[in-house]
Amino acid sequence: MTSFINYIYNFARETWLRGFVNSKSKEDIADIPDRFRDFPKVEKEYCIACGSCTASCPSPNAIKLVRDSDNEESQGLTFPIINKSSCIRCGFCAEVCPSEPKTLYCGENHFIQEDFNIIPSKRKYVIDDYLCIKCHKCQDVCEVGAIDLKNNRMVVNQSKCISCGKCLSVCPVKGAMKGVFIANLEEQKEIIQLVVDTLESYIESKQDDLKEIHDDKLFLSEIDFEPLFKDSLNIINDEELVYEVLEKAINRLNIRLVIWDSTLCNKCQLCVGECPTGAISFDNEYDEIVRNKDKCLRCSICYQTCPFSAIKYYSAKFNLDKKDSGEEVIHITVKESQLAKRRA
């Protein structure tokens, strides 16, 4: 009986020790997909506080902008910080970061690889693995066998692709197949910035009209597309490229707008202390609240803090469309933020 107990004891001890030595964490056990990227690394001195990273992030609370304290020698830096418990390592923040050098790095993007193509083309066709449903329609329609399934994802062989665009026309999922313009990247950024500046200036010029919006009402307007198109052609003299860049930028643009009504302000200064970037201050000499638009992130904290409804918060969306006459216009829709409805 004693020998049997000793056998059980030694067997259990050996099994426990072997399990202890060979144990793995959940991260070790999980299969890492091919598209896995590292947690974003931040070079905060390059940040321009544009907010592109926070706007593009699909994971709530994974990234936010903060600001260092000011000192006598300089203003504090504004820069993103990463919450690793929420970050899904998709790399979108690094892709959209416009600073040069880049503020955010997130490992290699498998969509962007320099491959040799004997046929010159201003487009490069790539497949977004996050949207692709692997229906194989692009593979079936490709006449040169440039699309194949590798490592459980559809890929385009850039050395075979002749840029005919048939794959793009048959893809049933919008955005899964992308025909990306690979030239004039800096000029494309300049055009996008022109779109943002033009539409933002127009919306801000309508502040008096926006103040009349209440409950579920919308502010609707439109502006001519032609002047913006002509100005963009001065940057890139290619109508096809310019039109597509403008169309995508306009239809995807969402501008948040903060409007102050000084007649309702009681100068309680609650917003001053709550602003995360120091964009709001109090001028003792003129006895008024001062807002620095260049520092403002439009995060809505001031709006939520103000007890007198002196601050209004709006969201503007845009759509490029054609009138019956064939003239193209940019439709503008502005409404009070959903935050306002919850607050009411």
C-alpha positions as CSV (number, residue, x, y, z in Angstrom):
1,M,0.0,0.0,0.0
2,T,2.8,2.3,0.9
3,S,4.6,1.7,-2.4
4,F,1.4,2.5,-4.3
5,I,1.0,5.8,-2.5
6,N,4.7,6.6,-3.2
7,Y,4.1,5.8,-6.9
8,I,1.0,8.1,-7.0
9,Y,3.0,10.9,-5.2
10,N,6.0,10.7,-7.5
11,F,3.8,10.5,-10.6
12,A,1.8,13.6,-9.6
13,R,5.0,15.5,-8.7
14,E,6.6,14.7,-12.0
15,T,3.5,15.7,-13.9
16,W,3.1,18.9,-12.0
17,L,6.8,19.8,-12.5
18,R,6.6,19.1,-16.3
19,G,3.5,21.2,-16.6
20,F,5.0,24.0,-14.6
21,V,8.2,24.1,-16.7
22,N,6.3,23.8,-20.0
23,S,3.5,26.2,-19.1
24,K,2.5,28.9,-21.6
25,S,0.7,32.2,-21.3
26,K,-2.4,32.9,-23.3
27,E,-0.4,35.1,-25.6
28,D,2.0,32.2,-26.3
29,I,-0.9,29.8,-27.0
30,A,-2.8,32.1,-29.4
31,D,-2.0,31.9,-33.1
32,I,-0.6,35.2,-34.3
33,P,-2.2,36.1,-37.7
34,D,0.0,37.2,-40.6
35,R,-1.3,40.7,-40.4
36,F,-0.2,41.1,-36.7
37,R,1.5,44.3,-35.9
38,D,3.2,45.7,-32.9
39,F,1.7,48.1,-30.4
40,P,2.2,51.6,-31.8
41,K,5.4,53.4,-30.7
42,V,5.1,57.1,-30.1
43,E,7.7,59.8,-31.0
44,K,5.9,62.6,-29.2
45,E,8.2,65.4,-30.4
46,Y,6.9,65.0,-34.0
47,C,3.2,65.2,-33.1
48,I,1.2,68.0,-34.7
49,A,-1.9,67.4,-32.6
50,C,-4.1,66.9,-35.7
51,G,-6.3,64.1,-34.1
52,S,-6.1,61.8,-37.1
53,C,-5.0,58.9,-35.0
54,T,-7.9,59.2,-32.6
55,A,-10.4,59.6,-35.4
56,S,-9.2,56.5,-37.3
57,C,-9.0,54.2,-34.3
58,P,-11.7,51.5,-34.4
59,S,-11.2,50.4,-30.7
60,P,-12.8,52.6,-28.0
61,N,-10.3,54.2,-25.6
62,A,-7.3,52.7,-27.3
63,I,-5.7,56.0,-28.1
64,K,-6.1,59.5,-26.9
65,L,-4.3,62.9,-27.1
66,V,-2.7,64.4,-24.0
67,R,-0.7,67.5,-23.4
68,D,2.4,68.1,-21.2
69,S,2.3,71.0,-18.8
70,D,3.7,74.3,-20.0
71,N,6.8,75.8,-18.4
72,E,8.6,79.2,-18.6
73,E,10.7,78.1,-21.6
74,S,8.1,76.4,-23.9
75,Q,4.6,75.1,-24.3
76,G,3.9,71.5,-23.4
77,L,3.8,69.0,-26.2
78,T,0.6,67.4,-27.3
79,F,0.9,63.7,-28.3
80,P,-1.0,60.4,-28.4
81,I,-0.8,57.7,-25.7
82,I,-1.7,54.1,-26.3
83,N,-3.9,52.0,-23.9
84,K,-2.5,48.5,-24.5
85,S,-5.5,46.9,-22.9
86,S,-7.8,48.3,-25.7
87,C,-5.4,48.5,-28.6
88,I,-6.0,45.8,-31.3
89,R,-2.7,46.6,-33.1
90,C,-4.4,47.2,-36.4
91,G,-2.0,50.0,-37.3
92,F,-4.6,52.4,-38.6
93,C,-3.3,55.2,-36.4
94,A,0.2,54.8,-37.9
95,E,-1.2,54.7,-41.5
96,V,-3.1,58.0,-41.2
97,C,-0.5,59.9,-39.2
98,P,0.5,62.8,-41.5
99,S,3.5,64.2,-39.5
100,E,7.0,64.0,-41.1
101,P,8.8,62.2,-39.5
102,K,5.9,60.1,-38.4
103,T,4.7,60.3,-34.8
104,L,3.4,56.7,-34.7
105,Y,5.1,53.5,-35.8
106,C,3.3,50.1,-35.7
107,G,5.4,47.5,-37.5
108,E,5.2,46.5,-41.2
109,N,2.0,46.9,-43.1
110,H,1.6,43.9,-45.4
111,F,-0.5,45.9,-47.8
112,I,2.3,48.2,-48.7
113,Q,5.2,46.4,-50.3
114,E,7.5,47.5,-53.1
115,D,6.9,44.9,-55.9
116,F,8.2,45.2,-59.5
117,N,5.5,45.6,-62.2
118,I,6.7,45.7,-65.8
119,I,3.5,47.6,-66.9
120,P,3.5,51.2,-65.7
121,S,0.3,52.2,-63.9
122,K,-0.7,55.1,-61.7
123,R,-2.8,52.6,-59.6
124,K,-1.8,49.7,-57.5
125,Y,-4.5,47.2,-56.6
126,V,-4.4,45.7,-53.1
127,I,-6.9,43.7,-51.0
128,D,-7.9,44.8,-47.6
129,D,-7.8,41.6,-45.6
130,Y,-10.1,43.1,-42.9
131,L,-13.0,43.5,-45.4
132,C,-12.3,40.7,-47.8
133,I,-14.9,37.8,-47.6
134,K,-12.9,35.5,-49.8
135,C,-15.6,35.1,-52.4
136,H,-12.9,34.6,-55.1
137,K,-14.8,36.7,-57.6
138,C,-11.7,38.9,-58.2
139,Q,-9.6,35.7,-58.7
140,D,-12.1,34.3,-61.2
141,V,-12.2,37.5,-63.3
142,C,-8.5,38.1,-63.4
143,E,-7.2,37.2,-66.8
144,V,-3.5,37.0,-65.9
145,G,-3.7,34.9,-62.7
146,A,-2.4,37.8,-60.5
147,I,-4.8,37.0,-57.6
148,D,-4.4,34.0,-55.4
149,L,-5.2,32.7,-51.9
150,K,-2.1,32.6,-49.7
151,N,-1.9,31.9,-46.0
152,N,-5.7,32.1,-45.9
153,R,-6.0,35.6,-47.4
154,M,-6.4,36.9,-50.9
155,V,-3.4,38.7,-52.3
156,V,-2.5,40.5,-55.5
157,N,0.8,39.5,-57.2
158,Q,2.1,42.9,-58.3
159,S,4.6,41.5,-60.7
160,K,1.7,39.9,-62.7
161,C,-1.0,42.6,-62.3
162,I,-1.8,44.6,-65.4
163,S,-4.0,47.1,-63.6
164,C,-7.1,46.4,-65.7
165,G,-9.4,47.2,-62.8
166,K,-11.8,44.2,-63.4
167,C,-11.2,42.9,-59.9
168,L,-12.4,46.2,-58.5
169,S,-15.6,46.1,-60.6
170,V,-16.7,42.7,-59.4
171,C,-15.8,43.0,-55.7
172,P,-19.1,42.8,-53.8
173,V,-17.7,44.5,-50.6
174,K,-17.0,48.2,-50.8
175,G,-13.4,48.9,-49.9
176,A,-12.2,45.3,-49.9
177,M,-10.4,45.8,-53.2
178,K,-8.6,49.1,-53.4
179,G,-7.2,50.8,-56.5
180,V,-4.7,53.1,-54.8
181,F,-3.0,55.9,-56.6
182,I,0.7,55.4,-55.9
183,A,2.1,58.6,-57.3
184,N,1.9,62.2,-56.0
185,L,1.2,61.1,-52.4
186,E,2.2,64.4,-50.9
187,E,0.1,66.3,-53.4
188,Q,-2.8,64.0,-52.6
189,K,-2.4,65.0,-48.9
190,E,-2.4,68.7,-50.0
191,I,-5.7,68.2,-51.8
192,I,-7.3,66.5,-48.8
193,Q,-6.1,69.3,-46.6
194,L,-7.6,71.8,-49.1
195,V,-11.0,70.0,-48.8
196,V,-10.9,70.1,-45.0
197,D,-9.9,73.8,-44.9
198,T,-12.5,74.8,-47.5
199,L,-15.5,73.0,-45.9
200,E,-14.5,73.8,-42.4
201,S,-14.3,77.6,-43.2
202,Y,-17.7,77.4,-44.8
203,I,-19.3,75.7,-41.8
204,E,-17.7,78.2,-39.4
205,S,-19.1,81.1,-41.4
206,K,-22.6,79.7,-40.7
207,Q,-22.4,79.9,-36.9
208,D,-25.4,82.2,-36.6
209,D,-27.5,79.7,-38.6
210,L,-26.2,76.7,-36.6
211,K,-27.3,78.3,-33.3
212,E,-30.9,78.0,-34.4
213,I,-30.6,74.2,-34.6
214,H,-32.5,72.4,-31.8
215,D,-33.7,68.9,-31.1
216,D,-33.8,66.8,-34.3
217,K,-33.5,69.7,-36.7
218,L,-30.8,69.7,-39.4
219,F,-28.9,72.5,-41.0
220,L,-28.8,71.7,-44.8
221,S,-26.8,73.6,-47.4
222,E,-24.7,73.1,-50.5
223,I,-21.7,74.6,-52.3
224,D,-20.4,74.3,-55.8
225,F,-17.9,71.6,-56.4
226,E,-16.3,73.2,-59.5
227,P,-14.1,75.8,-57.7
228,L,-12.7,73.2,-55.4
229,F,-12.0,70.9,-58.4
230,K,-10.2,73.7,-60.3
231,D,-8.1,74.6,-57.3
232,S,-7.1,70.9,-56.8
233,L,-6.1,70.7,-60.5
234,N,-3.5,73.4,-59.8
235,I,-1.9,70.9,-57.3
236,I,-2.1,67.8,-59.5
237,N,-2.9,68.2,-63.2
238,D,-4.8,64.9,-63.5
239,E,-8.6,65.0,-63.6
240,E,-9.2,61.3,-62.9
241,L,-6.9,61.3,-59.9
242,V,-8.1,64.6,-58.5
243,Y,-11.7,63.7,-58.8
244,E,-11.4,60.4,-57.0
245,V,-9.3,61.9,-54.2
246,L,-11.9,64.7,-53.8
247,E,-14.8,62.4,-53.9
248,K,-13.4,60.0,-51.2
249,A,-12.3,62.9,-49.0
250,I,-15.6,64.7,-49.2
251,N,-17.8,61.7,-48.7
252,R,-15.8,60.4,-45.7
253,L,-15.2,63.8,-44.0
254,N,-16.9,64.4,-40.6
255,I,-16.1,67.7,-39.0
256,R,-16.8,68.4,-35.3
257,L,-17.6,72.0,-34.5
258,V,-17.6,73.8,-31.2
259,I,-19.4,77.2,-31.1
260,W,-19.4,79.6,-28.2
261,D,-22.2,82.0,-27.4
262,S,-20.6,84.7,-25.3
263,T,-24.0,86.2,-24.4
264,L,-24.8,83.1,-22.3
265,C,-21.3,82.8,-20.7
266,N,-21.2,83.6,-17.0
267,K,-17.4,83.3,-16.7
268,C,-17.5,80.5,-14.2
269,Q,-14.2,79.3,-15.7
270,L,-15.1,75.6,-15.2
271,C,-14.1,74.9,-18.9
272,V,-10.7,76.4,-18.3
273,G,-9.6,73.8,-15.8
274,E,-11.2,70.9,-17.7
275,C,-9.6,71.6,-21.2
276,P,-7.0,68.8,-21.7
277,T,-4.8,70.9,-24.1
278,G,-4.9,74.3,-22.4
279,A,-6.9,75.8,-25.3
280,I,-9.2,77.8,-23.0
281,S,-8.0,80.5,-20.7
282,F,-9.3,83.5,-18.8
283,D,-8.1,87.0,-19.7
284,N,-8.2,89.0,-16.5
285,E,-7.5,92.3,-18.2
286,Y,-10.6,92.0,-20.5
287,D,-12.6,89.9,-18.1
288,E,-13.4,87.2,-20.7
289,I,-12.9,83.6,-21.7
290,V,-10.4,83.2,-24.5
291,R,-10.3,80.1,-26.8
292,N,-7.2,79.2,-28.8
293,K,-8.6,77.3,-31.9
294,D,-5.1,76.0,-32.8
295,K,-4.9,74.0,-29.6
296,C,-8.6,72.9,-29.6
297,L,-9.1,69.2,-30.2
298,R,-12.9,69.5,-30.3
299,C,-13.2,66.8,-27.8
300,S,-16.5,68.2,-26.3
301,I,-15.2,68.3,-22.7
302,C,-15.9,72.0,-22.5
303,Y,-19.4,71.5,-23.9
304,Q,-20.2,68.8,-21.3
305,T,-18.7,70.9,-18.5
306,C,-20.5,74.2,-19.2
307,P,-23.6,74.6,-17.0
308,F,-25.1,77.5,-18.9
309,S,-25.3,76.0,-22.4
310,A,-22.9,78.7,-23.7
311,I,-21.1,76.1,-25.7
312,K,-22.7,74.2,-28.6
313,Y,-21.3,71.0,-30.2
314,Y,-22.2,70.0,-33.8
315,S,-21.3,67.3,-36.3
316,A,-21.1,68.1,-40.1
317,K,-21.1,65.5,-42.9
318,F,-20.7,66.0,-46.6
319,N,-21.7,64.3,-49.8
320,L,-20.7,64.9,-53.4
321,D,-23.8,64.6,-55.7
322,K,-25.1,65.7,-59.1
323,K,-28.1,68.0,-59.7
324,D,-30.6,67.2,-62.5
325,S,-28.8,69.7,-64.6
326,G,-25.6,67.7,-64.3
327,E,-23.9,70.2,-62.1
328,E,-22.0,68.7,-59.2
329,V,-22.5,70.1,-55.7
330,I,-21.4,69.3,-52.2
331,H,-24.3,68.7,-49.9
332,I,-23.8,69.6,-46.3
333,T,-25.7,68.2,-43.3
334,V,-25.1,69.6,-39.8
335,K,-26.8,68.5,-36.6
336,E,-26.3,68.8,-32.9
337,S,-24.1,66.1,-31.5
338,Q,-25.7,63.0,-29.9
339,L,-24.0,64.2,-26.7
340,A,-26.4,67.1,-26.8
341,K,-29.5,64.9,-27.0
342,R,-28.3,62.7,-24.1
343,R,-27.6,65.7,-22.0
344,A,-31.1,67.2,-22.6
